[in-house]
Amino acid sequence: MPNRQPHPAPPTLSADPVSRNGSPRADRPKPAYYFSRLLFFNIVLILLLGVLPQVGIFQYMIQAYNNELYRFNTQSVKQIQNTVDEQLLMPTVQIAKRNLTEMSDDRNPLFYPMTHKIRNDYSAIVDVQETLSALQSEQPFIRYVDMYYMNDPVFFYGTRYFYFPDESRREDALRDKWLNDFLTTDAQVGWYAASAPDASGTSERLISYVRSYPYFAPVDRRKAIFAIHLKESAVRQTLNDSFEPSSGLALILDKQGNLISANGEEAGGEAYDHAAKLWADREKGGEADSAADDGQGSFETTFDGREAVVAYAHSRVNDWDYVTLVDKSLFYKKAADLKNLMYALWAGLLVVGFLLLYMLTKRQYQPIDTTLKQYSSQLHDLNEQLSINKPVIKYHAVMGLLTGEEAADNSGEKETHRFLDLSLKEERLCCFVLQPRAASDPGLPAPPQLAETYQLAERLETQASRIEEQAVLWAIVAPDRSLYGIVNASCSAEELEERLLDVLASTVGERYTLCIGGVREQSSGAAAESHAEALEAGRYGFFYPERTCLNYRELHAAERVSTGGSVRFFAELEQALRAGDENRALQAVGGAIEETLAGAYTADYGQHQLIELVYTLHKTLKGLGIDTQQLFGADIRGEARSRPDIRAYRQWLEDLIRRAFRHLDERRQRTNRDLVEGVRQFIADHLYDEISLDRAAAHLGVTPNYVSRQFKLNTGMTFIEYTTARKLEAAAVLLQEGELNVSAIAEKLGYQSTNHFIRIFKEKYGVTPKQYQKNGLPETDDPPNQGIS
């Protein structure tokens, strides 16, 4: 009975590659000339070792300079903000606040015209002019102070001049813009920059601070407009003091991006206009850092094709922005000089390094070249071994699919499948097993050799296109010479099974039993399930040795049961053995086998039933005192599992039963002969005693009937006949001796009646005991003891 391993051990890897004639392979590539490669590698290494530290140091310095540049620019713009706001703008605002809000009564000359008409009041006009002149002189950066009264309109400008707008009109570029805004809109306060002619007739740029009175009154309730004109030159000088033009550009811009003032000799110029436009574009584009809580920040930009750093801060007094712009190239001049020095040192070190490198490479080339040649040879050997052992790698890969042990996320197995082109791309698959058929039938050819099995696997893989053009078929050889296979195609399940059977039947021949698993939809583990079914179908080959194809589906293996077998045949076999009925025992074996074949049992249960027959034989013979190991020369319980099929098993078991019965017959005959000899010896030992069949049977430990039957069967005489004959022989001897008379002899031999003794003696010898004692027997008669054994 076969004991197949479902997952046999894989074949081992081959040894070092050899040629077909057994000698080492001599077709390895010749060693390459590695000196140029080694020299190139060392040059690259020197370059990397020289360049990387230099680059790292230079990058560190650039980063340090960047940080310093940002810090310098941020501090500079902050200083500009503090200086301009605190020294120029805030004092200007304080003058307006102090004179328009803190002294708001008619006693103040500035408030009197708000409620009175002063057109003809020369004294009031002079008071206003003197007050405005005093305000102008409070700060050196104030150029003019203007006052426009809405009541009986009068406009004091330039501290010393005035006119009545309803009587005359004069053009003034400095004042027209803000005056028009405050007369026609609800503007409350504003800062304006414009140019105005000075006393010498030249143009002077002024910055005007304008506010209305009352501060929050609409235009129809407004009483006056107050303006202080600052010298732009004073603002520019403040910028120059805070941020020298040689360090970069410093600008003051309003919220529309108009240039208010800048450092340098004079405000304006192409560079300043370009910077102002750059800032205005950034503001319009929404790129300003609106998240900055203090209204200041910095960023990098491109200015006139060069990289620049811009820092900015918002005025705390008005809507101006203070902006500084520094050209990186000017700031990095020291860094560039240091970089050039480092490059020069690095170039010198490289020249020295190259010279040393060439000499060392030349000196060390020989051992390195030898080592590289060895590595190249070993790599070539590994490639050859990979090619030679490709079937072993394929075996492991396919077995991983068939056993379900492959890992889906294992990158190594995925690479192996890609290397061997083992991928299940089609919709369905089916696994099969080809089991070599045992040559128990003389009509079958001999089992295939291992080399033939490998050749068959190769032929099968070339037949995949007969199943379907895109189909693939893989086959591997197990150590027990079975052949495991898997076919992957997109045709229907029925077509796949039918075409696979056709291919295998035409290729394999009669030396294999074809075992086919179920057709499965391609999925994870589908191949393992189909392979397990093919192995299970193969186990039924033991019960159906005449079949060349075992289909898991046709066997209905999933529906078979593992219970329900009858035990009466086991009891029949035991009873037949004990009764010595050989035909009955053979009938019990045949009945058990026929029931196993007829019942829809699983392979395990069917084999269990057959093994139970052997166990029954062993147990019964052991109960009869027979050692089966000694009788059959082996342990029949283990031998039962080595039968190739049920026909060989039945023949083997029937032979065992026949041998057992022959042994029982021989033992019975030996026992009967020993029994007869025991009876004879008992009679001889108790010849002069009263002898009975019961006493003899009790002495031998058997039944009287058994003694009587076996004694008659072996001697041809009954127990009484034999006992009487032996007593009469003894009587004849005693009569010849003449020491005892007839009565004494009869009594000595256990006869109760002398007459009975005389009668049976005469029947035996033809004369009476007395006559025999006196005359003996006639000469023609046989001696008294002849013929009794």
HUCOR-V360033 format. One record per residue. N is the residue number from 1. D_LAST is the distance of its C-alpha to the last C-alpha in Angstrom with 2 decimals. Layout:
n=N d_last=D_LAST
n=N d_last=D_LAST
//
This chain:
n=1 d_last=53.86
n=2 d_last=57.18
n=3 d_last=58.91
n=4 d_last=62.47
n=5 d_last=65.24
n=6 d_last=68.37
n=7 d_last=70.71
n=8 d_last=69.34
n=9 d_last=70.88
n=10 d_last=73.85
n=11 d_last=73.86
n=12 d_last=75.45
n=13 d_last=78.87
n=14 d_last=79.21
n=15 d_last=80.39
n=16 d_last=83.71
n=17 d_last=84.87
n=18 d_last=84.15
n=19 d_last=85.05
n=20 d_last=82.68
n=21 d_last=82.04
n=22 d_last=81.01
n=23 d_last=84.23
n=24 d_last=86.56
n=25 d_last=89.07
n=26 d_last=92.44
n=27 d_last=94.52
n=28 d_last=95.81
n=29 d_last=99.58
n=30 d_last=101.85
n=31 d_last=103.35
n=32 d_last=106.68
n=33 d_last=109.82
n=34 d_last=110.05
n=35 d_last=113.21
n=36 d_last=115.55
n=37 d_last=113.25
n=38 d_last=113.02
n=39 d_last=116.78
n=40 d_last=117.41
n=41 d_last=115.06
n=42 d_last=116.79
n=43 d_last=120.20
n=44 d_last=119.18
n=45 d_last=117.80
n=46 d_last=121.07
n=47 d_last=123.04
n=48 d_last=120.97
n=49 d_last=121.23
n=50 d_last=124.96
n=51 d_last=125.77
n=52 d_last=123.73
n=53 d_last=125.28
n=54 d_last=128.73
n=55 d_last=128.16
n=56 d_last=126.83
n=57 d_last=129.82
n=58 d_last=132.24
n=59 d_last=130.69
n=60 d_last=130.90
n=61 d_last=134.55
n=62 d_last=135.27
n=63 d_last=133.67
n=64 d_last=135.69
n=65 d_last=138.88
n=66 d_last=138.03
n=67 d_last=137.63
n=68 d_last=140.88
n=69 d_last=142.66
n=70 d_last=141.53
n=71 d_last=142.53
n=72 d_last=145.93
n=73 d_last=146.65
n=74 d_last=145.63
n=75 d_last=147.72
n=76 d_last=150.68
n=77 d_last=150.71
n=78 d_last=150.33
n=79 d_last=153.31
n=80 d_last=155.35
n=81 d_last=154.48
n=82 d_last=155.55
n=83 d_last=158.73
n=84 d_last=160.04
n=85 d_last=159.11
n=86 d_last=160.45
n=87 d_last=163.48
n=88 d_last=164.73
n=89 d_last=163.31
n=90 d_last=163.01
n=91 d_last=166.58
n=92 d_last=167.87
n=93 d_last=166.10
n=94 d_last=167.35
n=95 d_last=170.98
n=96 d_last=170.69
n=97 d_last=168.93
n=98 d_last=171.44
n=99 d_last=174.53
n=100 d_last=173.38
n=101 d_last=171.42
n=102 d_last=172.44
n=103 d_last=176.25
n=104 d_last=176.54
n=105 d_last=180.08
n=106 d_last=183.49
n=107 d_last=184.65
n=108 d_last=182.37
n=109 d_last=184.33
n=110 d_last=181.21
n=111 d_last=180.87
n=112 d_last=184.52
n=113 d_last=184.60
n=114 d_last=181.60
n=115 d_last=183.81
n=116 d_last=187.30
n=117 d_last=189.04
n=118 d_last=190.20
n=119 d_last=191.63
n=120 d_last=195.11
n=121 d_last=194.05
n=122 d_last=194.49
n=123 d_last=193.65
n=124 d_last=190.24
n=125 d_last=189.52
n=126 d_last=190.37
n=127 d_last=188.17
n=128 d_last=185.18
n=129 d_last=185.81
n=130 d_last=186.12
n=131 d_last=182.93
n=132 d_last=180.98
n=133 d_last=182.42
n=134 d_last=181.30
n=135 d_last=177.78
n=136 d_last=177.76
n=137 d_last=178.65
n=138 d_last=175.80
n=139 d_last=173.26
n=140 d_last=174.04
n=141 d_last=171.58
n=142 d_last=173.48
n=143 d_last=175.77
n=144 d_last=177.19
n=145 d_last=176.97
n=146 d_last=177.78
n=147 d_last=178.54
n=148 d_last=178.91
n=149 d_last=180.41
n=150 d_last=179.78
n=151 d_last=182.77
n=152 d_last=185.88
n=153 d_last=183.75
n=154 d_last=184.57
n=155 d_last=182.43
n=156 d_last=182.82
n=157 d_last=181.22
n=158 d_last=181.36
n=159 d_last=182.60
n=160 d_last=186.26
n=161 d_last=186.36
n=162 d_last=186.27
n=163 d_last=187.15
n=164 d_last=187.18
n=165 d_last=184.68
n=166 d_last=186.59
n=167 d_last=189.65
n=168 d_last=188.20
n=169 d_last=184.95
n=170 d_last=183.80
n=171 d_last=180.77
n=172 d_last=178.50
n=173 d_last=175.07
n=174 d_last=173.96
n=175 d_last=174.73
n=176 d_last=174.59
n=177 d_last=170.78
n=178 d_last=170.16
n=179 d_last=173.38
n=180 d_last=172.47
n=181 d_last=168.95
n=182 d_last=170.33
n=183 d_last=173.14
n=184 d_last=170.94
n=185 d_last=167.49
n=186 d_last=166.03
n=187 d_last=165.20
n=188 d_last=165.38
n=189 d_last=164.84
n=190 d_last=164.26
n=191 d_last=164.27
n=192 d_last=165.95
n=193 d_last=166.54
n=194 d_last=169.46
n=195 d_last=172.22
n=196 d_last=175.86
n=197 d_last=179.03
n=198 d_last=180.27
n=199 d_last=183.88
n=200 d_last=184.15
n=201 d_last=182.94
n=202 d_last=179.56
n=203 d_last=176.32
n=204 d_last=174.42
n=205 d_last=170.93
n=206 d_last=170.67
n=207 d_last=167.92
n=208 d_last=169.12
n=209 d_last=167.81
n=210 d_last=169.10
n=211 d_last=168.72
n=212 d_last=170.42
n=213 d_last=172.12
n=214 d_last=171.03
n=215 d_last=167.59
n=216 d_last=165.72
n=217 d_last=168.67
n=218 d_last=168.49
n=219 d_last=170.98
n=220 d_last=173.53
n=221 d_last=173.69
n=222 d_last=173.66
n=223 d_last=176.69
n=224 d_last=176.32
n=225 d_last=174.27
n=226 d_last=173.90
n=227 d_last=172.90
n=228 d_last=172.44
n=229 d_last=172.32
n=230 d_last=170.40
n=231 d_last=170.93
n=232 d_last=167.96
n=233 d_last=168.88
n=234 d_last=168.16
n=235 d_last=164.71
n=236 d_last=164.11
n=237 d_last=165.21
n=238 d_last=162.75
n=239 d_last=159.97
n=240 d_last=161.04
n=241 d_last=161.04
n=242 d_last=157.56
n=243 d_last=155.97
n=244 d_last=157.60
n=245 d_last=157.77
n=246 d_last=156.11
n=247 d_last=152.96
n=248 d_last=152.76
n=249 d_last=154.27
n=250 d_last=155.14
n=251 d_last=156.18
n=252 d_last=157.25
n=253 d_last=156.41
n=254 d_last=157.07
n=255 d_last=154.48
n=256 d_last=155.55
n=257 d_last=154.90
n=258 d_last=158.60
n=259 d_last=159.52
n=260 d_last=161.58
n=261 d_last=161.85
n=262 d_last=160.09
n=263 d_last=160.35
n=264 d_last=162.30
n=265 d_last=165.95
n=266 d_last=166.29
n=267 d_last=164.06
n=268 d_last=162.85
n=269 d_last=161.95
n=270 d_last=159.25
n=271 d_last=156.45
n=272 d_last=157.30
n=273 d_last=157.61
n=274 d_last=154.24
n=275 d_last=152.68
n=276 d_last=154.32
n=277 d_last=153.01
n=278 d_last=149.51
n=279 d_last=149.63
n=280 d_last=151.06
n=281 d_last=148.32
n=282 d_last=145.68
n=283 d_last=147.22
n=284 d_last=147.41
n=285 d_last=143.82
n=286 d_last=142.57
n=287 d_last=141.04
n=288 d_last=142.81
n=289 d_last=140.67
n=290 d_last=141.44
n=291 d_last=138.77
n=292 d_last=140.71
n=293 d_last=142.09
n=294 d_last=144.94
n=295 d_last=145.98
n=296 d_last=145.25
n=297 d_last=142.64
n=298 d_last=142.12
n=299 d_last=140.50
n=300 d_last=140.34
n=301 d_last=142.13
n=302 d_last=143.57
n=303 d_last=147.31
n=304 d_last=149.14
n=305 d_last=145.85
n=306 d_last=144.91
n=307 d_last=142.55
n=308 d_last=144.36
n=309 d_last=143.64
n=310 d_last=145.58
n=311 d_last=146.08
n=312 d_last=147.90
n=313 d_last=149.15
n=314 d_last=150.91
n=315 d_last=154.25
n=316 d_last=154.36
n=317 d_last=157.93
n=318 d_last=157.91
n=319 d_last=155.66
n=320 d_last=155.98
n=321 d_last=153.04
n=322 d_last=153.31
n=323 d_last=151.40
n=324 d_last=150.80
n=325 d_last=149.37
n=326 d_last=148.25
n=327 d_last=147.36
n=328 d_last=144.08
n=329 d_last=145.11
n=330 d_last=148.06
n=331 d_last=146.00
n=332 d_last=143.23
n=333 d_last=145.54
n=334 d_last=144.36
n=335 d_last=140.74
n=336 d_last=141.38
n=337 d_last=143.01
n=338 d_last=140.05
n=339 d_last=137.65
n=340 d_last=139.49
n=341 d_last=139.30
n=342 d_last=135.57
n=343 d_last=135.12
n=344 d_last=136.99
n=345 d_last=134.87
n=346 d_last=131.71
n=347 d_last=132.74
n=348 d_last=133.38
n=349 d_last=130.02
n=350 d_last=128.34
n=351 d_last=129.94
n=352 d_last=128.75
n=353 d_last=125.31
n=354 d_last=125.02
n=355 d_last=125.87
n=356 d_last=123.31
n=357 d_last=120.79
n=358 d_last=121.15
n=359 d_last=120.74
n=360 d_last=117.69
n=361 d_last=116.07
n=362 d_last=116.68
n=363 d_last=115.13
n=364 d_last=112.12
n=365 d_last=111.46
n=366 d_last=108.94
n=367 d_last=106.17
n=368 d_last=106.70
n=369 d_last=106.55
n=370 d_last=103.27
n=371 d_last=101.81
n=372 d_last=102.97
n=373 d_last=101.42
n=374 d_last=98.09
n=375 d_last=98.38
n=376 d_last=99.25
n=377 d_last=96.24
n=378 d_last=93.95
n=379 d_last=95.45
n=380 d_last=94.83
n=381 d_last=91.22
n=382 d_last=90.81
n=383 d_last=92.21
n=384 d_last=89.76
n=385 d_last=86.85
n=386 d_last=88.08
n=387 d_last=88.08
n=388 d_last=84.64
n=389 d_last=83.10
n=390 d_last=84.79
n=391 d_last=81.45
n=392 d_last=80.11
n=393 d_last=83.23
n=394 d_last=82.91
n=395 d_last=79.26
n=396 d_last=80.29
n=397 d_last=83.23
n=398 d_last=81.29
n=399 d_last=78.39
n=400 d_last=81.02
n=401 d_last=82.12
n=402 d_last=78.60
n=403 d_last=77.46
n=404 d_last=80.78
n=405 d_last=81.16
n=406 d_last=84.51
n=407 d_last=87.52
n=408 d_last=90.42
n=409 d_last=93.02
n=410 d_last=91.45
n=411 d_last=94.04
n=412 d_last=91.56
n=413 d_last=89.28
n=414 d_last=92.33
n=415 d_last=93.44
n=416 d_last=89.97
n=417 d_last=90.06
n=418 d_last=93.56
n=419 d_last=92.48
n=420 d_last=89.54
n=421 d_last=91.47
n=422 d_last=88.82
n=423 d_last=90.74
n=424 d_last=89.85
n=425 d_last=93.13
n=426 d_last=92.09
n=427 d_last=91.43
n=428 d_last=87.66
n=429 d_last=84.51
n=430 d_last=80.85
n=431 d_last=77.95
n=432 d_last=74.89
n=433 d_last=71.71
n=434 d_last=70.00
n=435 d_last=66.29
n=436 d_last=64.42
n=437 d_last=61.76
n=438 d_last=58.18
n=439 d_last=56.81
n=440 d_last=53.68
n=441 d_last=54.83
n=442 d_last=54.66
n=443 d_last=57.88
n=444 d_last=59.91
n=445 d_last=61.75
n=446 d_last=60.83
n=447 d_last=62.36
n=448 d_last=65.89
n=449 d_last=66.70
n=450 d_last=69.00
n=451 d_last=71.98
n=452 d_last=71.59
n=453 d_last=71.68
n=454 d_last=74.96
n=455 d_last=76.42
n=456 d_last=75.46
n=457 d_last=77.24
n=458 d_last=80.38
n=459 d_last=80.30
n=460 d_last=79.95
n=461 d_last=82.98
n=462 d_last=85.07
n=463 d_last=84.18
n=464 d_last=85.88
n=465 d_last=88.96
n=466 d_last=86.89
n=467 d_last=86.42
n=468 d_last=90.08
n=469 d_last=92.88
n=470 d_last=93.20
n=471 d_last=89.48
n=472 d_last=87.63
n=473 d_last=83.93
n=474 d_last=82.23
n=475 d_last=78.66
n=476 d_last=76.74
n=477 d_last=73.32
n=478 d_last=70.86
n=479 d_last=68.45
n=480 d_last=65.49
n=481 d_last=67.43
n=482 d_last=68.39
n=483 d_last=72.01
n=484 d_last=74.24
n=485 d_last=77.47
n=486 d_last=80.50
n=487 d_last=83.14
n=488 d_last=86.59
n=489 d_last=88.84
n=490 d_last=91.46
n=491 d_last=90.21
n=492 d_last=88.69
n=493 d_last=85.15
n=494 d_last=83.91
n=495 d_last=85.56
n=496 d_last=84.29
n=497 d_last=80.67
n=498 d_last=80.96
n=499 d_last=82.66
n=500 d_last=80.27
n=501 d_last=77.28
n=502 d_last=79.03
n=503 d_last=79.76
n=504 d_last=76.27
n=505 d_last=74.53
n=506 d_last=76.66
n=507 d_last=76.31
n=508 d_last=72.81
n=509 d_last=70.49
n=510 d_last=66.80
n=511 d_last=65.51
n=512 d_last=66.79
n=513 d_last=66.45
n=514 d_last=69.91
n=515 d_last=70.23
n=516 d_last=73.66
n=517 d_last=75.16
n=518 d_last=77.96
n=519 d_last=81.57
n=520 d_last=83.78
n=521 d_last=87.51
n=522 d_last=88.54
n=523 d_last=88.68
n=524 d_last=87.44
n=525 d_last=83.64
n=526 d_last=83.32
n=527 d_last=81.52
n=528 d_last=78.98
n=529 d_last=78.25
n=530 d_last=77.77
n=531 d_last=75.58
n=532 d_last=73.34
n=533 d_last=72.95
n=534 d_last=72.04
n=535 d_last=69.33
n=536 d_last=68.04
n=537 d_last=67.98
n=538 d_last=65.98
n=539 d_last=63.18
n=540 d_last=62.57
n=541 d_last=61.75
n=542 d_last=58.16
n=543 d_last=57.94
n=544 d_last=60.00
n=545 d_last=58.98
n=546 d_last=60.47
n=547 d_last=63.95
n=548 d_last=66.36
n=549 d_last=68.89
n=550 d_last=68.39
n=551 d_last=71.60
n=552 d_last=71.83
n=553 d_last=74.15
n=554 d_last=71.99
n=555 d_last=68.82
n=556 d_last=70.65
n=557 d_last=69.09
n=558 d_last=71.55
n=559 d_last=70.45
n=560 d_last=66.68
n=561 d_last=64.95
n=562 d_last=62.44
n=563 d_last=60.89
n=564 d_last=59.28
n=565 d_last=55.91
n=566 d_last=53.09
n=567 d_last=50.11
n=568 d_last=47.87
n=569 d_last=46.26
n=570 d_last=45.18
n=571 d_last=43.53
n=572 d_last=41.91
n=573 d_last=40.46
n=574 d_last=39.04
n=575 d_last=37.49
n=576 d_last=35.97
n=577 d_last=34.38
n=578 d_last=32.89
n=579 d_last=31.68
n=580 d_last=30.24
n=581 d_last=32.76
n=582 d_last=33.99
n=583 d_last=36.60
n=584 d_last=38.11
n=585 d_last=38.43
n=586 d_last=40.20
n=587 d_last=42.49
n=588 d_last=43.45
n=589 d_last=44.43
n=590 d_last=46.43
n=591 d_last=48.17
n=592 d_last=49.22
n=593 d_last=50.65
n=594 d_last=52.50
n=595 d_last=53.99
n=596 d_last=55.17
n=597 d_last=56.88
n=598 d_last=58.42
n=599 d_last=59.74
n=600 d_last=63.07
n=601 d_last=61.64
n=602 d_last=63.03
n=603 d_last=61.28
n=604 d_last=60.32
n=605 d_last=58.83
n=606 d_last=56.98
n=607 d_last=55.39
n=608 d_last=54.59
n=609 d_last=52.67
n=610 d_last=50.64
n=611 d_last=49.94
n=612 d_last=48.80
n=613 d_last=46.00
n=614 d_last=44.72
n=615 d_last=45.07
n=616 d_last=43.08
n=617 d_last=40.22
n=618 d_last=40.37
n=619 d_last=40.56
n=620 d_last=37.70
n=621 d_last=35.28
n=622 d_last=36.38
n=623 d_last=35.67
n=624 d_last=32.09
n=625 d_last=31.76
n=626 d_last=32.38
n=627 d_last=35.01
n=628 d_last=37.09
n=629 d_last=38.88
n=630 d_last=35.66
n=631 d_last=34.23
n=632 d_last=37.45
n=633 d_last=39.03
n=634 d_last=42.23
n=635 d_last=43.75
n=636 d_last=43.76
n=637 d_last=46.59
n=638 d_last=48.87
n=639 d_last=47.60
n=640 d_last=48.56
n=641 d_last=52.25
n=642 d_last=52.24
n=643 d_last=51.54
n=644 d_last=54.74
n=645 d_last=54.74
n=646 d_last=52.89
n=647 d_last=51.30
n=648 d_last=49.75
n=649 d_last=48.81
n=650 d_last=47.01
n=651 d_last=45.10
n=652 d_last=44.16
n=653 d_last=43.02
n=654 d_last=40.96
n=655 d_last=39.25
n=656 d_last=38.44
n=657 d_last=36.95
n=658 d_last=34.74
n=659 d_last=33.52
n=660 d_last=32.91
n=661 d_last=30.77
n=662 d_last=28.71
n=663 d_last=28.16
n=664 d_last=27.27
n=665 d_last=24.68
n=666 d_last=23.09
n=667 d_last=23.21
n=668 d_last=21.72
n=669 d_last=18.71
n=670 d_last=18.25
n=671 d_last=18.72
n=672 d_last=16.15
n=673 d_last=13.33
n=674 d_last=14.62
n=675 d_last=14.78
n=676 d_last=11.14
n=677 d_last=10.32
n=678 d_last=13.23
n=679 d_last=12.21
n=680 d_last=8.95
n=681 d_last=11.34
n=682 d_last=13.97
n=683 d_last=12.18
n=684 d_last=11.42
n=685 d_last=15.04
n=686 d_last=16.53
n=687 d_last=14.73
n=688 d_last=18.21
n=689 d_last=19.96
n=690 d_last=20.69
n=691 d_last=18.05
n=692 d_last=19.22
n=693 d_last=18.56
n=694 d_last=21.87
n=695 d_last=21.13
n=696 d_last=17.91
n=697 d_last=19.98
n=698 d_last=22.89
n=699 d_last=20.96
n=700 d_last=19.81
n=701 d_last=23.27
n=702 d_last=22.57
n=703 d_last=23.41
n=704 d_last=21.38
n=705 d_last=21.92
n=706 d_last=20.68
n=707 d_last=17.41
n=708 d_last=17.03
n=709 d_last=18.02
n=710 d_last=15.97
n=711 d_last=12.67
n=712 d_last=13.49
n=713 d_last=14.67
n=714 d_last=11.68
n=715 d_last=8.75
n=716 d_last=11.22
n=717 d_last=10.88
n=718 d_last=13.37
n=719 d_last=13.15
n=720 d_last=14.62
n=721 d_last=12.47
n=722 d_last=9.23
n=723 d_last=11.50
n=724 d_last=13.05
n=725 d_last=10.12
n=726 d_last=9.27
n=727 d_last=13.09
n=728 d_last=13.65
n=729 d_last=11.46
n=730 d_last=13.59
n=731 d_last=16.61
n=732 d_last=16.26
n=733 d_last=16.31
n=734 d_last=19.29
n=735 d_last=21.02
n=736 d_last=20.88
n=737 d_last=22.41
n=738 d_last=25.17
n=739 d_last=26.38
n=740 d_last=25.91
n=741 d_last=26.96
n=742 d_last=25.19
n=743 d_last=26.89
n=744 d_last=26.08
n=745 d_last=22.38
n=746 d_last=22.44
n=747 d_last=24.39
n=748 d_last=22.21
n=749 d_last=19.12
n=750 d_last=21.32
n=751 d_last=22.39
n=752 d_last=26.02
n=753 d_last=26.75
n=754 d_last=26.20
n=755 d_last=27.00
n=756 d_last=24.32
n=757 d_last=21.77
n=758 d_last=23.30
n=759 d_last=23.27
n=760 d_last=19.62
n=761 d_last=18.64
n=762 d_last=21.06
n=763 d_last=19.72
n=764 d_last=16.24
n=765 d_last=17.51
n=766 d_last=21.13
n=767 d_last=22.82
n=768 d_last=23.82
n=769 d_last=22.58
n=770 d_last=25.97
n=771 d_last=25.88
n=772 d_last=22.46
n=773 d_last=23.90
n=774 d_last=26.99
n=775 d_last=26.07
n=776 d_last=22.35
n=777 d_last=20.67
n=778 d_last=22.61
n=779 d_last=22.27
n=780 d_last=21.27
n=781 d_last=18.24
n=782 d_last=14.68
n=783 d_last=13.58
n=784 d_last=12.47
n=785 d_last=8.94
n=786 d_last=8.33
n=787 d_last=6.49
n=788 d_last=3.79
n=789 d_last=0.00
//
